[in-house]
Amino acid sequence: MNLLANLLGLCAVAMYVFSYQFRSRRNIILCNAGSRLLFVAQYILLGAFEGALLDTVAFFVSLLCRFRDRGFIRRHFVLTVILANAAIVGLGMLTYKNIFSLLPIMGVIFETMAFWLKKERHIRIVSLLGAPPWLVYNTLSGAYGSSVGNMITLVSITVAIIRYDILKKEKPDAGQKQE
């Protein structure tokens, strides 16, 4: 069971890491949401129900984030973000066992808060903050494939930040002179 769980975790990690290499916000969110489903299966097999529940909530919040500029969410953006975070914290507290149960709550808050942002650069930076709490939680839960993945995620997001945000040359708008 642990072998299957860790194999699922490795697949989830690959998908999660790959998500931050996309240039567009939409693709980052969709690939990331898909990886969440694999993480949920892994945590269920490991009996790490805090992680399973929080990744389930994160899956739905990630999909909501995709529609940030439409309909109800656009009109009630602040309320939507507050309710999403309240759901994360509230559901996370339902599975509270000890102080380490707060780690996946923190990780999910950072990761989903990143998706509410519009600029991919900001998504990557805030997502980077979600990896350390997950790293500790995964290690303590025996999700070693995911722990390795968290380390890879830190590297991947850093590479994406360098690649797209630091080294990227901004093209001037039409009508602006180049300096």
ABEGO torsion letter per residue (X at the ends): XAAAAAAAAAAAAAAAAAAAABABAAAAAAAAAAAAAAAAAAAAAAGBAAAAAAAAAAAAAAAAAAAAABEAAAAAAAAAAAAAAAAAAAAAAAABABAAAAAAAAAAAAAAAAAABABAAAAAAAAAAAAAAAAAAAAAAGBAAAAAAAAAAAAAAAAAAAAAAAABBBBBBBGBBBX
